[in-house]
Amino acid sequence: MEPSLSRWKKLAFGTKKMRGFILRRFFTSIIVLIGATMVIFALSRLLSDPKQLLLPEDAYGITQEMLDELEAQLNLDKPVPVQYAYWLWDLLRLDLGRDLADRQLIAPRLPGKIAPTVNLALASWILATLVGIPLGVLAAVKRGSVWDYSGRIFALLGQTLPTFWVGIILILVFAVWFNWLPAGTMGEGFSIKNWVLPVVTLSWLGAAGYMRIMRSAVLEVLDSEFVKLARTKGVTNNMVIWKHAVQNAMIAPLTLSGLLLAGFITGSVSVEVVFGWPGLARYAVEAVWTNNFTVLVVVTLLFTFGFVLINFITDILYAIIDPRIRLT
């Protein structure tokens, strides 16, 4: 079912139902974020003594008076609900604590970590969309042909091969054997050669998902009654495919696209480690290796916030595009 012009006009000016839908999704997202902070805070108290987690590994010779002073500074001498309130207030003020590795503030260094991860995720998302959706349409239109089987093999390999293994093989082939591309790192300045292997590695899984969903959605629309009716009326094949089939089949890939982008941002750990990418995911891995608890908490919160935000935007776009979604 295609969105009507009147629906688009109403949504452009904003209807009461649409505003209510957005508000409900917004408050739901806030509740999810609060729940995530509660879980992270609870884990920080259940795993071990917070004072020990927040002390550097080389903190020897700490006296009881110094521990008591640290406890007061961290508000650990107060009831747990009060501790959570102080901790949450610090987060809202962007007081994210110090990196236990060098005792430097975490907040000022986050932009330099977030930008490489977000840029890599966006580039991979764009490539996956540009490759996966057209390939899915082609496989559906050429059902049973060599194009269809090639696309399905591409999707099967993309969803089964481990991402880190794909990255290692691409480095072996294109960086070691042929010496066409650098093996890793972002390099100095901007060079597209440094982006090719990481982007291809990360986007293959997403393109495979797009291809499978788009193929299934287009095939379902092509077998529907209104498409058969359009063919009997003499509508050209290109018009049937692009105006009816593809336009109505885009709802399913749209749902995937938001989750895919969030997954690229939060799931780029293996790619950043394999290619030495100086992003947020690699920062988290290094924090795990060094038991850097404060960094792990901050990265987990950032990933959670990014996932919830993208999911919220996807819900709104989904409601606008698909008129079958109930806004009440």
PLY file of the C-alpha trace (Angstrom):
ply
format ascii 1.0
element vertex 328
property float x
property float y
property float z
element edge 327
property int vertex1
property int vertex2
end_header
0.00 0.00 0.00
1.50 3.32 -1.06
1.49 6.33 1.27
-1.22 8.74 0.13
-0.51 12.38 -0.66
-2.89 13.52 2.08
-0.95 11.48 4.66
2.31 13.11 3.63
0.70 16.57 3.87
-0.68 15.85 7.31
2.65 14.51 8.51
4.47 17.51 7.05
2.38 19.88 9.19
2.19 17.47 12.10
-0.98 15.83 13.30
-2.03 15.29 16.87
-1.68 11.54 16.47
1.80 11.88 14.99
2.95 14.20 17.76
1.59 11.77 20.32
3.39 8.90 18.58
6.69 10.79 18.65
6.27 11.71 22.31
5.51 8.10 23.26
8.59 6.87 21.41
10.68 9.63 22.97
9.66 8.81 26.55
10.09 5.10 25.82
13.66 5.81 24.70
14.30 7.83 27.86
13.06 4.94 29.98
15.37 2.56 28.11
18.34 4.85 28.71
17.54 5.16 32.41
17.23 1.38 32.64
20.61 0.98 30.94
22.27 3.37 33.39
20.75 1.42 36.29
22.12 -1.85 34.94
25.60 -0.42 34.38
25.63 1.21 37.82
24.43 -2.01 39.47
27.18 -4.02 37.75
29.78 -1.56 38.96
28.64 -2.22 42.52
28.14 -5.97 42.24
31.38 -6.95 40.48
33.69 -5.79 43.25
34.49 -2.92 45.57
34.11 0.33 43.55
37.16 1.79 45.27
39.29 -1.06 43.93
37.85 -0.68 40.42
38.60 3.03 40.35
42.14 2.76 41.71
45.06 2.43 39.27
46.91 -0.88 39.23
50.10 0.69 40.61
48.35 2.31 43.58
50.48 0.79 46.36
50.90 2.16 49.85
47.34 3.46 50.11
46.46 4.11 53.74
43.04 3.71 55.32
42.72 7.48 55.61
43.31 7.85 51.87
40.72 5.16 51.17
38.21 6.95 53.37
38.90 10.21 51.57
38.43 8.50 48.19
35.20 6.96 49.44
33.88 10.39 50.37
34.93 11.87 47.03
33.10 9.09 45.16
30.04 9.37 47.45
30.48 5.71 48.40
29.72 6.53 52.04
26.10 7.26 51.10
23.18 4.87 50.43
23.19 3.16 47.02
20.20 5.14 45.60
21.96 8.37 46.54
25.17 7.10 44.94
23.24 6.41 41.72
21.74 9.92 41.78
25.20 11.50 42.13
26.60 9.23 39.41
23.76 10.07 37.02
24.14 13.78 37.71
27.83 13.56 36.84
26.93 11.89 33.54
24.44 14.63 32.69
27.15 17.22 33.40
29.54 15.23 31.14
31.78 14.61 34.12
32.85 11.17 32.89
35.75 10.60 35.24
39.38 9.87 34.47
41.12 7.31 32.34
42.79 4.96 34.82
45.68 4.35 32.40
47.05 7.91 32.59
44.66 9.66 35.05
43.55 12.10 32.33
39.95 13.23 31.88
37.97 11.01 29.51
35.54 13.60 28.12
38.08 15.74 26.17
39.48 12.74 24.29
36.13 11.23 23.29
35.57 13.34 20.12
38.83 12.02 18.70
37.63 8.46 19.38
34.02 8.86 18.30
34.70 10.51 14.93
36.71 7.61 13.38
34.11 5.05 14.50
31.12 7.07 13.27
32.81 7.90 9.95
33.73 4.25 9.39
30.17 3.17 10.26
28.59 5.75 7.95
30.86 4.86 5.03
30.17 1.14 5.53
26.42 1.78 5.85
26.34 3.78 2.61
28.31 1.11 0.72
26.14 -1.69 2.11
22.99 0.18 1.07
24.26 0.99 -2.43
25.31 -2.61 -3.01
22.78 -4.68 -1.09
19.49 -3.08 -2.15
20.12 -3.05 -5.94
21.53 -6.56 -5.72
18.38 -7.72 -3.93
16.15 -6.12 -6.57
18.20 -7.69 -9.36
18.05 -11.13 -7.73
14.28 -10.88 -7.34
13.62 -9.65 -10.88
15.98 -12.27 -12.36
14.70 -15.04 -10.12
16.31 -18.39 -10.90
19.01 -16.85 -13.12
22.76 -16.67 -12.64
22.28 -13.18 -11.14
19.95 -14.60 -8.52
22.28 -17.43 -7.54
25.31 -15.13 -7.51
23.52 -12.70 -5.22
22.44 -15.47 -2.88
26.00 -16.81 -2.69
27.22 -13.28 -1.95
24.65 -12.99 0.87
25.43 -16.45 2.24
29.17 -15.76 2.45
28.59 -12.30 3.90
26.45 -13.64 6.74
28.56 -16.70 7.56
32.19 -15.62 7.26
33.57 -14.03 10.47
34.27 -10.33 10.04
37.76 -10.51 11.55
38.66 -13.39 9.19
37.43 -11.43 6.16
39.57 -8.47 7.23
42.68 -10.64 7.65
42.18 -12.27 4.24
41.69 -8.88 2.55
44.91 -7.63 4.16
46.75 -10.76 3.00
45.53 -10.46 -0.59
45.46 -6.72 -1.28
48.13 -5.44 1.14
50.64 -8.29 1.27
50.38 -10.17 -2.03
49.49 -7.35 -4.44
50.61 -4.39 -2.32
47.74 -2.29 -3.67
46.34 -0.99 -0.38
47.71 -0.24 3.10
47.23 -2.94 5.70
45.63 -0.67 8.29
45.42 2.57 10.29
43.80 5.79 9.06
47.10 7.26 7.95
47.99 10.93 7.88
45.26 13.20 6.57
42.57 11.63 4.40
43.42 8.91 1.91
40.70 6.76 0.39
43.13 3.85 0.19
43.17 3.61 3.99
39.39 3.31 4.04
38.85 0.67 1.35
39.64 -2.51 3.27
37.95 -1.56 6.59
34.82 -0.29 4.85
34.51 -3.34 2.59
35.07 -5.68 5.52
32.46 -4.02 7.72
29.87 -3.45 4.98
29.79 -6.98 3.55
27.59 -8.32 6.35
25.19 -5.40 6.00
25.01 -5.70 2.21
24.22 -9.40 2.60
21.37 -8.60 4.98
20.00 -5.93 2.66
20.16 -8.31 -0.29
18.23 -11.11 1.41
15.52 -8.85 2.83
15.11 -6.82 -0.37
14.89 -9.94 -2.53
12.20 -11.45 -0.31
10.25 -8.19 -0.12
10.32 -7.58 -3.89
9.30 -11.16 -4.63
6.38 -10.83 -2.22
5.20 -7.62 -3.89
5.64 -9.03 -7.41
3.38 -11.95 -6.48
0.67 -9.68 -5.02
-2.68 -9.09 -6.66
-2.29 -5.39 -7.39
0.91 -6.03 -9.36
-0.83 -8.72 -11.39
-3.65 -6.26 -12.05
-1.16 -3.63 -13.18
0.39 -6.09 -15.62
-3.01 -7.00 -17.08
-3.69 -3.28 -17.62
-0.60 -3.07 -19.79
1.74 -1.28 -17.38
5.33 -1.59 -18.55
7.67 -3.97 -16.75
10.00 -1.16 -15.61
7.04 0.74 -14.16
5.84 -2.36 -12.32
9.28 -3.03 -10.88
10.36 0.47 -9.83
7.06 2.19 -9.02
5.10 -0.68 -7.50
7.49 -3.44 -6.41
10.56 -1.53 -5.23
8.66 1.37 -3.66
6.45 -0.90 -1.60
9.30 -3.26 -0.74
11.46 -0.48 0.73
9.67 -0.62 4.08
11.53 -3.76 5.18
15.03 -2.45 4.30
14.22 0.82 6.06
13.61 -1.08 9.28
16.94 -2.87 8.84
18.86 0.28 7.93
18.59 1.92 11.35
19.53 -1.24 13.20
22.34 -1.82 10.71
23.83 1.63 11.25
23.64 1.19 15.01
25.22 -2.25 14.64
28.07 -0.80 12.57
28.77 1.78 15.27
28.61 -0.63 18.19
29.86 -3.74 16.42
32.99 -2.47 14.69
35.28 -3.91 17.37
36.86 -6.64 15.25
37.36 -4.33 12.26
39.00 -1.59 14.33
41.29 -4.10 16.04
42.30 -5.89 12.82
42.99 -2.66 10.92
44.39 -0.65 13.83
41.58 1.88 13.52
41.82 4.55 16.26
38.12 4.53 17.10
35.85 4.10 20.07
35.53 0.31 19.74
39.29 -0.18 19.79
39.45 2.17 22.79
37.03 -0.17 24.57
39.09 -3.25 23.71
42.23 -1.63 25.08
40.27 -0.77 28.23
39.34 -4.44 28.63
42.96 -5.49 28.31
44.06 -2.99 30.98
41.01 -3.40 33.26
40.20 0.27 32.70
36.76 0.29 34.28
35.88 3.97 33.85
36.52 3.84 30.09
34.41 0.69 29.74
31.48 2.37 31.50
31.67 5.47 29.28
31.96 3.48 26.04
29.07 1.22 27.02
26.89 4.24 27.76
27.81 5.89 24.46
27.02 2.74 22.48
23.71 2.40 24.30
22.79 6.02 23.66
23.68 5.71 19.97
21.65 2.54 19.54
18.57 4.01 21.25
18.81 7.28 19.29
19.05 5.56 15.91
16.23 3.20 16.82
14.07 6.20 17.79
14.72 7.91 14.44
13.98 4.67 12.59
10.63 4.31 14.37
9.62 7.82 13.30
10.64 7.30 9.67
8.90 3.92 9.65
5.65 5.51 10.82
5.89 8.20 8.15
6.61 5.88 5.25
4.27 3.01 6.09
0.63 4.19 6.35
-0.36 0.86 7.90
1.39 1.74 11.16
-1.08 2.68 13.88
-0.16 5.98 15.51
-2.43 5.46 18.50
0 1
1 2
2 3
3 4
4 5
5 6
6 7
7 8
8 9
9 10
10 11
11 12
12 13
13 14
14 15
15 16
16 17
17 18
18 19
19 20
20 21
21 22
22 23
23 24
24 25
25 26
26 27
27 28
28 29
29 30
30 31
31 32
32 33
33 34
34 35
35 36
36 37
37 38
38 39
39 40
40 41
41 42
42 43
43 44
44 45
45 46
46 47
47 48
48 49
49 50
50 51
51 52
52 53
53 54
54 55
55 56
56 57
57 58
58 59
59 60
60 61
61 62
62 63
63 64
64 65
65 66
66 67
67 68
68 69
69 70
70 71
71 72
72 73
73 74
74 75
75 76
76 77
77 78
78 79
79 80
80 81
81 82
82 83
83 84
84 85
85 86
86 87
87 88
88 89
89 90
90 91
91 92
92 93
93 94
94 95
95 96
96 97
97 98
98 99
99 100
100 101
101 102
102 103
103 104
104 105
105 106
106 107
107 108
108 109
109 110
110 111
111 112
112 113
113 114
114 115
115 116
116 117
117 118
118 119
119 120
120 121
121 122
122 123
123 124
124 125
125 126
126 127
127 128
128 129
129 130
130 131
131 132
132 133
133 134
134 135
135 136
136 137
137 138
138 139
139 140
140 141
141 142
142 143
143 144
144 145
145 146
146 147
147 148
148 149
149 150
150 151
151 152
152 153
153 154
154 155
155 156
156 157
157 158
158 159
159 160
160 161
161 162
162 163
163 164
164 165
165 166
166 167
167 168
168 169
169 170
170 171
171 172
172 173
173 174
174 175
175 176
176 177
177 178
178 179
179 180
180 181
181 182
182 183
183 184
184 185
185 186
186 187
187 188
188 189
189 190
190 191
191 192
192 193
193 194
194 195
195 196
196 197
197 198
198 199
199 200
200 201
201 202
202 203
203 204
204 205
205 206
206 207
207 208
208 209
209 210
210 211
211 212
212 213
213 214
214 215
215 216
216 217
217 218
218 219
219 220
220 221
221 222
222 223
223 224
224 225
225 226
226 227
227 228
228 229
229 230
230 231
231 232
232 233
233 234
234 235
235 236
236 237
237 238
238 239
239 240
240 241
241 242
242 243
243 244
244 245
245 246
246 247
247 248
248 249
249 250
250 251
251 252
252 253
253 254
254 255
255 256
256 257
257 258
258 259
259 260
260 261
261 262
262 263
263 264
264 265
265 266
266 267
267 268
268 269
269 270
270 271
271 272
272 273
273 274
274 275
275 276
276 277
277 278
278 279
279 280
280 281
281 282
282 283
283 284
284 285
285 286
286 287
287 288
288 289
289 290
290 291
291 292
292 293
293 294
294 295
295 296
296 297
297 298
298 299
299 300
300 301
301 302
302 303
303 304
304 305
305 306
306 307
307 308
308 309
309 310
310 311
311 312
312 313
313 314
314 315
315 316
316 317
317 318
318 319
319 320
320 321
321 322
322 323
323 324
324 325
325 326
326 327
